[in-house]
Amino acid sequence: MLAPDQTKPIKRPYLAAAKNFASGKETPREFLEKSLALLDQWEPRIGAFVCTNVPAARAAADNATARWRAGKPLSAIDGMPVGIKDIIETVDMPTEMGSPLFSGWRSGKDAASVRALRDAGAVIIGKTVTTEFAASEPRGTRNPWNVAHTPGGSSSGSAASVAAGIVSAALGTQVISSTVRPASYCGCVGFKPTVNALNRQGSHDYQSQSCTGILGASLEDTWQVAYEIVARVGGDAGTPGLHGPHEAPLPVKPQSLAVLETAGWDVAAAGAKERLQDCVVRLKSAGVDIQTRHNNENVAALETELLQATELSHRCNGWETRWFLRSMRDRDAGKLSRNILERAEKYETMTLAEHRADLKERARIRAVHAALAAGCDACITLAAPGPAPEGLGSTGNPEFGVPSSLLGVPSLSLPLFEVDALPLGLQVIGYFDRDADAFAIASWLMQAH
């Protein structure tokens, strides 16, 4: 294993730099060249990318530079360097899904989200490493804060590349904890939107709890990428997509926040609990009303329901991926990890009646959470049980990321904490189709911290 690297990575927000583009003080091509220099510096150590297309990125950056000089950028993210999780299709690069079964596989098209980014002028540097089929088997990416530690998963390369400053934003996905956990471990912003908010056509992570997520260098960059995608391709077919303004929502101080412990509290590190508790003290001092399981029966009811969030989520996902895993096993079981093989076997005998019962139970729990909205602006909790654990054999404990996935609501990991010289996120959990409200509260929390 490589020795820990003591140089802290530095994120590179794009929108802040773009303020200089119209005046010519800086150009998208110059911004990209710094990204490529960081790619050369970091990639041998962290392994964030499966493949890159540097010539195409330089050409796209030159086109963006010309548009900014002419005063006609395609969007606010015209020229932004981005990464694409390798579960999402790209016309110019393979989509290998973290599996040798798909080595070199090309669909011949861009996913909807990728097409939208290109139409907005974004500069796609490459495909970022994902765990096997966006599940739990790691594929070797290292955490830039300490290369002996995991970056989390399954959006491993997306989080690591943003943290290292190689890209300003990257597409991820989440069905359990695959955006908020790596964001927490790598110290970047992670946004898991309301389910169906961003068009998933061409993304091979399409269970009913799956979302295309954004990992970004700043809240502003993160929102803008999501907005530019939905403005061009909408949400999932038949849904209205992400609601919100054309720029990141302005900060809004919450009147009341619910602090959730969830099933993750029992395994959370002492330092992580202390950071959250210190944050709660500051919020109370700022005049925010804090609700917990101890003083609010609705929060207590939700906490009780969320104890089954992980198992219920796994059952829903297990049924929904049975056909795919069975097909992969029939194709070549020798190229599948033990994790995938065990998952395929575990849910082999599930019945449709059992799945329907699980969906009904999930809907009931979602209603319990929705009832909180009458007296609580959002929920906050940790984004992970602690900082990134040492070792690359696991992507870490997902417990704190599961509730928002089960509930289908937006959540954000904010890089506000540090434990043992490693980052840890504060998680904001919002309400269905109220992603902009969650962002506004997150922005206030970032300023108030």
C-alpha positions as CSV (number, residue, x, y, z in Angstrom):
1,M,0.0,0.0,0.0
2,L,1.2,3.5,-0.8
3,A,2.4,5.6,2.1
4,P,0.0,8.3,3.2
5,D,0.4,11.6,1.3
6,Q,0.4,14.6,3.7
7,T,-0.4,17.2,1.0
8,K,-4.0,18.3,1.5
9,P,-6.0,18.4,-1.8
10,I,-7.5,21.7,-2.8
11,K,-10.9,21.9,-4.6
12,R,-11.2,24.3,-7.6
13,P,-14.7,25.9,-7.9
14,Y,-15.5,26.9,-11.5
15,L,-18.1,29.6,-11.1
16,A,-15.9,31.7,-9.0
17,A,-13.1,31.5,-11.7
18,A,-15.6,32.2,-14.5
19,K,-16.1,35.7,-13.2
20,N,-12.7,36.5,-14.8
21,F,-13.5,34.9,-18.2
22,A,-15.5,37.8,-19.7
23,S,-12.6,40.2,-18.9
24,G,-10.0,37.9,-20.3
25,K,-8.0,37.7,-17.0
26,E,-8.4,33.9,-17.3
27,T,-9.8,31.5,-19.8
28,P,-11.5,28.1,-19.7
29,R,-8.4,26.7,-21.5
30,E,-6.1,28.0,-18.8
31,F,-8.4,26.6,-16.2
32,L,-8.4,23.2,-17.9
33,E,-4.6,23.2,-18.2
34,K,-4.4,23.5,-14.4
35,S,-6.8,20.6,-14.2
36,L,-4.6,18.5,-16.4
37,A,-1.5,19.4,-14.4
38,L,-3.4,18.2,-11.3
39,L,-4.4,15.1,-13.2
40,D,-0.8,14.3,-13.9
41,Q,0.1,15.0,-10.3
42,W,-2.7,13.1,-8.5
43,E,-3.8,10.3,-10.8
44,P,-0.8,8.0,-10.3
45,R,-1.5,8.2,-6.5
46,I,-5.3,8.1,-6.4
47,G,-6.5,6.3,-9.5
48,A,-9.7,8.3,-9.9
49,F,-10.2,7.7,-13.7
50,V,-10.9,4.6,-15.8
51,C,-10.0,6.6,-19.0
52,T,-9.7,10.1,-20.2
53,N,-10.1,12.0,-23.4
54,V,-7.6,14.9,-23.1
55,P,-7.6,16.0,-26.8
56,A,-11.4,16.3,-26.8
57,A,-11.3,18.2,-23.5
58,R,-8.8,20.7,-24.9
59,A,-10.8,21.2,-28.0
60,A,-14.0,21.8,-25.9
61,A,-12.1,24.3,-23.6
62,D,-10.9,26.2,-26.7
63,N,-14.4,26.5,-28.0
64,A,-15.6,27.7,-24.6
65,T,-12.8,30.2,-24.5
66,A,-13.9,31.6,-27.8
67,R,-17.5,31.9,-26.6
68,W,-16.6,33.7,-23.4
69,R,-14.4,36.1,-25.3
70,A,-17.4,36.8,-27.6
71,G,-19.7,37.3,-24.6
72,K,-21.8,34.3,-25.7
73,P,-21.2,31.4,-23.3
74,L,-23.6,28.6,-23.6
75,S,-24.3,28.5,-19.9
76,A,-22.7,29.4,-16.6
77,I,-20.8,26.1,-16.7
78,D,-19.4,26.6,-20.3
79,G,-15.9,25.3,-20.0
80,M,-16.2,23.6,-16.6
81,P,-14.0,20.5,-16.3
82,V,-16.2,17.6,-15.3
83,G,-15.9,13.8,-14.7
84,I,-18.5,11.2,-15.5
85,K,-19.0,8.1,-13.3
86,D,-18.3,5.0,-15.3
87,I,-21.8,3.7,-14.9
88,I,-23.1,6.5,-17.2
89,E,-22.8,6.3,-21.0
90,T,-20.5,8.5,-23.1
91,V,-20.2,8.3,-26.8
92,D,-16.5,8.9,-27.0
93,M,-15.3,6.7,-24.1
94,P,-16.2,3.1,-23.0
95,T,-18.7,2.5,-20.2
96,E,-17.3,-0.4,-18.2
97,M,-19.4,-0.2,-15.0
98,G,-16.5,-1.4,-12.8
99,S,-16.7,-4.9,-14.3
100,P,-14.4,-6.9,-16.5
101,L,-17.6,-8.2,-18.2
102,F,-17.9,-4.7,-19.8
103,S,-14.3,-4.1,-20.6
104,G,-14.2,-1.7,-23.6
105,W,-18.0,-1.7,-24.0
106,R,-19.5,1.2,-25.8
107,S,-23.1,2.1,-26.2
108,G,-22.5,4.5,-29.1
109,K,-24.3,7.3,-27.4
110,D,-24.3,9.8,-24.6
111,A,-26.5,9.4,-21.6
112,A,-29.1,12.2,-21.3
113,S,-27.1,13.9,-18.5
114,V,-23.9,13.8,-20.5
115,R,-25.5,15.2,-23.6
116,A,-27.0,18.0,-21.5
117,L,-23.5,18.8,-20.1
118,R,-22.0,18.9,-23.6
119,D,-24.8,21.2,-24.8
120,A,-24.1,23.5,-21.8
121,G,-20.4,23.7,-22.9
122,A,-18.9,21.5,-20.1
123,V,-15.5,20.0,-20.7
124,I,-15.6,16.2,-20.0
125,I,-12.1,15.1,-18.9
126,G,-12.9,11.4,-18.5
127,K,-14.8,8.5,-16.9
128,T,-14.4,8.2,-13.1
129,V,-14.0,4.9,-11.3
130,T,-17.1,3.2,-9.9
131,T,-17.4,0.1,-7.8
132,E,-18.6,-3.0,-9.6
133,F,-22.1,-2.1,-11.1
134,A,-22.2,0.8,-8.6
135,A,-22.6,-1.7,-5.8
136,S,-20.0,-2.3,-3.0
137,E,-16.9,-4.0,-4.5
138,P,-14.1,-1.4,-4.6
139,R,-12.0,-0.8,-7.7
140,G,-8.8,0.6,-6.2
141,T,-9.4,4.4,-6.0
142,R,-7.6,6.1,-3.1
143,N,-8.6,9.1,-0.9
144,P,-6.5,12.2,-1.8
145,W,-6.5,13.3,1.8
146,N,-4.7,10.1,2.7
147,V,-4.1,7.5,0.0
148,A,-4.1,4.7,2.6
149,H,-7.8,5.3,3.1
150,T,-10.9,4.6,1.0
151,P,-12.6,7.5,-0.9
152,G,-16.0,5.8,-0.3
153,G,-18.2,4.5,-3.0
154,S,-19.7,3.8,-5.3
155,S,-18.9,7.2,-6.8
156,S,-15.3,6.7,-5.8
157,G,-13.5,8.4,-8.6
158,S,-16.0,11.3,-8.9
159,A,-15.4,12.3,-5.3
160,A,-11.6,11.8,-5.4
161,S,-11.2,13.8,-8.6
162,V,-13.3,16.8,-7.3
163,A,-11.4,16.7,-4.0
164,A,-8.0,16.8,-5.8
165,G,-9.1,19.8,-8.0
166,I,-8.9,17.8,-11.2
167,V,-12.5,18.6,-12.0
168,S,-14.9,21.1,-10.5
169,A,-17.8,18.7,-10.6
170,A,-18.5,15.1,-11.4
171,L,-21.6,13.0,-12.0
172,G,-22.2,10.2,-9.5
173,T,-25.2,8.0,-8.6
174,Q,-26.8,6.9,-5.4
175,V,-29.2,4.1,-4.5
176,I,-27.9,3.5,-1.0
177,S,-25.1,6.0,0.0
178,S,-23.1,6.3,-3.1
179,T,-22.9,10.1,-3.4
180,V,-23.2,11.5,0.2
181,R,-20.6,9.1,1.7
182,P,-17.8,9.6,-0.8
183,A,-18.5,13.3,-0.7
184,S,-18.1,13.2,3.1
185,Y,-14.9,11.1,3.0
186,C,-13.3,13.3,0.3
187,G,-14.4,16.7,1.6
188,C,-16.5,17.9,-1.3
189,V,-20.1,18.8,-1.7
190,G,-22.4,15.8,-2.5
191,F,-25.9,16.3,-3.8
192,K,-28.4,13.4,-4.0
193,P,-31.5,15.0,-5.5
194,T,-35.2,14.0,-5.1
195,V,-35.7,10.7,-6.9
196,N,-36.4,11.2,-10.6
197,A,-35.1,14.8,-10.5
198,L,-32.3,14.4,-13.0
199,N,-32.8,12.3,-16.2
200,R,-31.2,8.9,-15.8
201,Q,-31.6,7.7,-19.4
202,G,-28.3,6.0,-20.3
203,S,-27.2,5.5,-16.6
204,H,-26.9,1.9,-15.6
205,D,-28.0,2.4,-12.1
206,Y,-31.8,2.5,-12.4
207,Q,-33.5,1.0,-9.4
208,S,-36.5,2.8,-8.0
209,Q,-34.3,4.5,-5.4
210,S,-31.5,5.4,-7.8
211,C,-30.6,9.0,-8.5
212,T,-28.0,10.7,-10.7
213,G,-26.1,12.8,-8.1
214,I,-23.6,15.7,-8.3
215,L,-20.2,15.9,-6.5
216,G,-18.9,19.5,-6.6
217,A,-16.2,21.8,-5.4
218,S,-18.8,24.3,-4.1
219,L,-22.5,24.5,-3.4
220,E,-22.9,27.0,-6.3
221,D,-21.1,24.7,-8.8
222,T,-23.1,21.7,-7.6
223,W,-26.5,23.4,-8.1
224,Q,-25.5,24.9,-11.4
225,V,-24.5,21.5,-12.9
226,A,-27.8,20.0,-11.8
227,Y,-29.8,23.0,-13.1
228,E,-28.1,22.9,-16.5
229,I,-28.8,19.2,-16.9
230,V,-32.5,19.5,-16.0
231,A,-33.0,22.6,-18.2
232,R,-31.9,20.6,-21.2
233,V,-33.2,17.0,-20.6
234,G,-35.5,17.3,-17.6
235,G,-36.0,14.6,-15.0
236,D,-36.8,11.0,-15.6
237,A,-39.4,10.4,-18.2
238,G,-42.9,11.4,-17.1
239,T,-41.7,13.5,-14.1
240,P,-41.3,17.3,-13.8
241,G,-37.6,17.2,-12.8
242,L,-35.6,19.4,-10.5
243,H,-37.4,22.6,-9.4
244,G,-35.5,25.7,-8.6
245,P,-33.8,29.0,-9.8
246,H,-31.3,29.3,-12.6
247,E,-28.6,30.0,-10.0
248,A,-27.9,28.5,-6.6
249,P,-30.6,29.4,-4.1
250,L,-29.7,32.2,-1.7
251,P,-29.0,31.3,2.0
252,V,-32.1,30.9,4.1
253,K,-31.9,30.5,7.9
254,P,-34.1,27.6,9.1
255,Q,-36.5,28.2,11.9
256,S,-36.5,24.6,13.0
257,L,-34.3,21.6,12.2
258,A,-34.6,17.9,13.2
259,V,-31.5,16.2,14.3
260,L,-31.5,12.5,13.3
261,E,-29.4,9.8,14.8
262,T,-30.6,6.9,12.6
263,A,-29.2,3.4,12.8
264,G,-25.8,4.9,12.1
265,W,-25.5,6.5,15.5
266,D,-24.5,3.2,17.2
267,V,-21.5,2.8,15.0
268,A,-20.5,6.5,14.7
269,A,-17.1,7.5,16.0
270,A,-16.9,9.6,19.1
271,G,-15.2,12.4,17.3
272,A,-18.0,12.4,14.7
273,K,-20.7,12.6,17.3
274,E,-18.8,15.5,19.0
275,R,-18.7,17.5,15.8
276,L,-22.4,17.1,15.2
277,Q,-23.2,17.9,18.9
278,D,-21.0,21.0,18.7
279,C,-22.8,22.1,15.5
280,V,-26.2,21.7,17.3
281,V,-25.0,23.9,20.1
282,R,-24.0,26.6,17.7
283,L,-27.4,26.3,15.9
284,K,-29.3,26.7,19.1
285,S,-27.2,29.8,19.9
286,A,-28.1,31.2,16.5
287,G,-31.8,30.8,17.4
288,V,-32.6,27.7,15.5
289,D,-35.2,25.5,17.1
290,I,-33.8,21.9,17.4
291,Q,-36.1,18.9,17.4
292,T,-34.9,15.4,18.3
293,R,-36.4,12.1,19.2
294,H,-36.3,13.2,22.8
295,N,-38.6,16.3,22.5
296,N,-40.7,15.7,19.3
297,E,-42.9,12.6,18.9
298,N,-42.9,12.9,15.1
299,V,-39.1,12.8,15.0
300,A,-39.2,9.9,17.4
301,A,-41.6,8.1,15.1
302,L,-39.4,8.7,12.1
303,E,-36.3,7.5,13.9
304,T,-38.1,4.2,14.8
305,E,-39.1,3.7,11.2
306,L,-35.6,4.4,9.8
307,L,-34.1,1.6,11.8
308,Q,-35.3,-0.7,9.0
309,A,-34.1,1.6,6.2
310,T,-31.0,-0.4,5.2
311,E,-32.7,-3.9,5.1
312,L,-35.8,-2.5,3.3
313,S,-33.6,-0.7,0.8
314,H,-31.6,-3.8,0.1
315,R,-34.7,-5.9,-0.4
316,C,-36.2,-3.3,-2.9
317,N,-32.9,-3.1,-4.8
318,G,-32.4,-6.9,-4.6
319,W,-35.7,-7.6,-6.4
320,E,-35.1,-4.9,-8.9
321,T,-31.7,-6.1,-9.9
322,R,-32.4,-9.9,-9.9
323,W,-32.8,-10.2,-13.6
324,F,-29.6,-8.3,-14.3
325,L,-27.4,-10.1,-11.8
326,R,-28.8,-13.4,-13.0
327,S,-27.9,-12.5,-16.6
328,M,-24.4,-11.5,-15.6
329,R,-23.9,-14.7,-13.6
330,D,-25.1,-16.8,-16.6
331,R,-22.7,-14.9,-18.8
332,D,-19.5,-15.5,-16.7
333,A,-19.8,-15.9,-13.0
334,G,-16.0,-16.0,-12.8
335,K,-15.8,-12.3,-13.6
336,L,-18.1,-11.3,-10.8
337,S,-17.1,-10.5,-7.3
338,R,-18.2,-12.5,-4.3
339,N,-20.3,-9.6,-3.2
340,I,-22.3,-9.6,-6.4
341,L,-22.7,-13.4,-6.4
342,E,-23.9,-13.4,-2.8
343,R,-26.3,-10.6,-3.5
344,A,-27.7,-12.5,-6.5
345,E,-28.2,-15.6,-4.4
346,K,-29.7,-13.8,-1.4
347,Y,-32.7,-12.4,-3.3
348,E,-33.2,-15.2,-5.8
349,T,-36.3,-16.5,-4.1
350,M,-38.1,-13.2,-3.5
351,T,-41.6,-13.2,-4.7
352,L,-43.5,-10.4,-6.4
353,A,-45.9,-10.3,-3.5
354,E,-43.0,-9.7,-1.1
355,H,-41.7,-6.9,-3.3
356,R,-45.1,-5.2,-3.4
357,A,-45.3,-5.4,0.3
358,D,-41.9,-3.7,0.6
359,L,-43.0,-0.9,-1.7
360,K,-46.1,-0.4,0.3
361,E,-44.0,-0.3,3.5
362,R,-41.6,2.2,1.9
363,A,-44.5,4.5,0.9
364,R,-45.8,4.4,4.5
365,I,-42.4,5.4,5.9
366,R,-42.1,8.2,3.3
367,A,-45.4,9.6,4.6
368,V,-44.1,9.6,8.2
369,H,-41.1,11.7,7.0
370,A,-43.3,14.0,5.0
371,A,-45.4,14.8,8.1
372,L,-42.4,16.5,9.6
373,A,-42.6,19.3,7.1
374,A,-45.4,21.0,9.0
375,G,-43.1,21.9,11.8
376,C,-39.5,21.3,10.7
377,D,-37.6,22.9,7.8
378,A,-35.2,20.1,7.2
379,C,-33.3,17.3,9.0
380,I,-29.6,17.2,9.7
381,T,-27.3,14.4,10.7
382,L,-23.8,13.0,9.9
383,A,-23.1,12.1,6.3
384,A,-21.0,9.1,7.5
385,P,-20.2,7.4,10.8
386,G,-16.8,9.0,10.8
387,P,-13.9,10.0,8.5
388,A,-12.8,7.6,5.7
389,P,-11.6,4.3,7.3
390,E,-8.1,3.0,6.5
391,G,-7.8,0.3,3.8
392,L,-9.2,-0.2,0.3
393,G,-11.0,-3.4,0.8
394,S,-14.3,-1.6,1.7
395,T,-16.0,1.6,0.8
396,G,-17.1,2.2,4.4
397,N,-20.3,2.0,6.4
398,P,-23.3,3.4,4.4
399,E,-25.8,3.7,7.2
400,F,-26.1,7.5,7.3
401,G,-26.8,7.8,3.6
402,V,-29.6,5.2,3.5
403,P,-32.5,7.3,4.9
404,S,-32.6,9.9,2.1
405,S,-32.4,7.1,-0.4
406,L,-35.2,5.1,1.1
407,L,-37.3,8.3,1.5
408,G,-36.6,9.5,-2.1
409,V,-35.8,13.0,-0.9
410,P,-32.9,15.4,-1.5
411,S,-29.8,15.3,0.7
412,L,-26.5,17.2,0.7
413,S,-23.2,16.4,2.3
414,L,-21.5,19.6,3.3
415,P,-17.7,19.6,4.0
416,L,-17.9,21.3,7.4
417,F,-16.2,18.8,9.8
418,E,-12.8,17.3,10.3
419,V,-11.9,14.3,12.4
420,D,-8.4,12.9,12.7
421,A,-7.1,15.3,10.0
422,L,-9.7,13.8,7.5
423,P,-12.9,15.5,6.3
424,L,-16.4,14.5,7.4
425,G,-19.7,15.9,6.1
426,L,-22.8,17.4,7.7
427,Q,-25.8,16.0,6.0
428,V,-28.9,18.0,5.2
429,I,-32.0,16.0,4.3
430,G,-34.9,17.9,2.7
431,Y,-38.4,17.1,1.4
432,F,-39.6,15.6,-1.8
433,D,-39.3,18.0,-4.8
434,R,-38.0,20.7,-2.4
435,D,-34.4,20.5,-3.4
436,A,-34.0,24.2,-3.7
437,D,-35.1,24.7,-0.1
438,A,-32.5,22.1,1.0
439,F,-29.9,24.1,-0.9
440,A,-30.9,27.4,0.7
441,I,-30.6,25.9,4.2
442,A,-27.3,24.2,3.3
443,S,-26.0,27.6,2.1
444,W,-26.9,29.2,5.4
445,L,-25.3,26.4,7.3
446,M,-22.1,26.8,5.3
447,Q,-22.0,30.5,6.1
448,A,-22.9,30.1,9.7
449,H,-20.4,27.3,10.5
